[in-house]
């Protein structure tokens, strides 16, 4: 499965918004997986200063992630495919690869 980063606006004035977005994303991913479309909610990062929340998903396509976001009633600004992380044996473009 590929990794996708979901970007959405969440107001810092509503502390329950982040918890609700996480719970909804997790529930929607579980529902889609049970229905035969594998989607895994990995984690969420909230940047209060920017009122932006990033959610990381694993799925076969951006469309599957979009469906999870729709089911979770998230107002998504953008979905981007990521290059993964070095822990998964992938190259980290931010680190020098010379020895």
C-alpha positions, -999 to 999 in steps of 0.1 A, spaced: 0 0 0 11 36 -6 11 64 19 -10 95 15 -10 128 35 -43 145 40 -43 182 48 -73 198 65 -81 230 84 -91 227 120 -96 257 142 -74 259 172 -103 275 191 -120 241 191 -99 216 211 -123 187 204 -119 191 166 -87 172 164 -99 143 185 -131 142 164 -111 142 132 -89 114 144 -118 93 156 -137 98 124 -107 90 102 -99 59 122 -135 47 121 -139 54 83 -107 35 76 -119 5 96 -153 6 78 -137 7 44 -113 -21 52 -142 -43 65 -160 -36 32 -130 -48 12 -111 -16 5 -80 -16 27 -73 18 42 -52 23 73 -52 54 94 -16 58 106 -14 91 126 -24 127 128 -3 158 134 -20 191 144 -2 224 139 -22 249 160 -3 279 148 -14 272 113 -47 257 122 -38 228 100 -40 191 106 -21 164 87 -33 128 87 -13 100 73 -31 70 57 -20 39 39 -41 28 10 -40 15 -26 -51 49 -40 -59 85 -33 -95 77 -41 -97 53 -12 -83 79 11 -108 104 -3 -136 80 5 -124 76 40 -122 114 45 -157 117 30 -171 91 54 -154 108 83 -170 141 71 -136 158 70 -133 190 49 -100 181 31 -79 207 14 -55 183 -2 -44 147 -5 -8 140 -15 10 108 -21 42 105 1 75 89 -6 74 69 27 100 67 54 134 52 58 121 28 85 103 10 57 134 5 36 127 35 14 152 63 6 148 94 27 154 123 2 162 147 31 193 128 42 226 124 24 230 89 10 268 91 7 290 71 30 
